């Protein structure tokens, strides 16, 4: 069935149910960034398989909104579908909300599946509909009606994360939450975000590809705790251990009936930006909602001392693996056939040898030449490019270990001869990366304050990149974890722009993308640390976690000032000192040259 036929079937369902416009986001029931195959309704109806995007279908037209990471990819994948691409954030492009409000008249109906739409989004739309007279129907999974071969919900075995990795017991975390609830006057706390649930209960799973979480909901009361999940996934001693912490397990889909039966007049703490509309629809009328960001969002972002120590160990393992890969790549480039998929397989083969390795933290992005200019390119057998000399390979990759989660990007010269243009851009990106890691700032700064440091070398050249400079990273959890980030645009919802605190792990990844030619991105994970305290307050800084050399063949040292050269040399010394003991003699000899001072 082609995309146009699917849209026709959807429009027939819309007509049968009195729907004038149907809204299809990328979400699952938990507002996750990445979703399992069961939830890929937007991909099913549009053919666009990027991680972020929204489709709106009316009786006359269909549109897809996505961000700058996916403009090039979306243009290609939407060809012939009849779906118009709306490039979110670009000048003159209508916003999703404005499109909905402007295209629905009085008594016309917006339909969607309330389980995949945050309650705050619905609330915002309804305020606008008070003026226009439009209505909503949030009870319709129309994609499910036409998706005849829809994959089942994933249900993988659950594992417990030992205290030697978590650094804090589930009982202590629950006690912290209950103390917070008490201060807020809440009787219940409803949590639907999967990484928060995994963190609170010290459990991990495999229900979303590359995201070690468990499909579940959690309700914490002052006396009892209920986890709603696929019960067969909890085997052996796990239910008993959770029971000792006061946690009982009920069927995944019984969350809605449980909420309907909460006592009259209770106070419920939840985050409307993450809790879905169907959960909100089932809250008793007389209950009082305390809308706030889950306290666990900030708590899990600030890694404890045990987590921090483990994370450093994970990055040494990962740094050795990626360094081995780069050595192999440089040694064999031009001697054996290589392609985007073959190098993806090779780096995973090397990384998988590491002790306590769990799996990839996301699907590796390996983009050669012009594919590197597609920010979140994903090679397929149909697009798999052969890697040839004297161009650039951008490889963005990461792993999960029991000791933590990694995420690294390196851009590698595929031959011996870099152009001056390539060196100019690579050096600018490198300078941004080094300078951001060297930031020295007073406590109270967020990523909005600091993002400029990474962009300045490119902005000075009249260039930019259309993505954030950095995102938080979880501990054996989601590779994209709020609330810490680097971005110069303030996001319109809370919980995504936190003040940097000691123990936060964030990516530092400036880049530049020359469409049709190549892309350059250099990414390290960095740890927020305390610096000196003076009469003016507590000063903060960062230290690098990622330990992999940059490509000297792409650096023009004449474009760097003395401080930047010192930063690079100090970083490379640290890489050599930490990583060389894990390499064989040939690899170590190569690394010494790769890390030599400039």
Helices and strands as residue ranges (DSSP letters): H 3-16, E 21-24, G 37-39, H 41-46, E 54-58, E 62-66, G 68-70, H 71-77, E 84-87, H 96-103, E 109-111, G 114-116, H 119-132, E 135-137, H 142-146, E 159-160, H 163-166, H 170-184, E 188-191, H 194-201, E 203-204, E 216-221, E 225-229, G 231-233, H 238-244, E 247-251, G 252-254, H 255-260, E 267-270, H 277-281, E 288-291, H 295-301, H 305-332, H 340-351, E 357-360, E 365-368, G 369-373, E 392-397, E 399-401, E 404-405, E 408-413, H 420-437, E 441-442, H 447-459, E 470-471, E 485-486, E 505-508, E 511-514, E 518-521, E 524-534, E 537-544, G 552-554, G 557-559, H 562-579, G 580-582, H 585-594
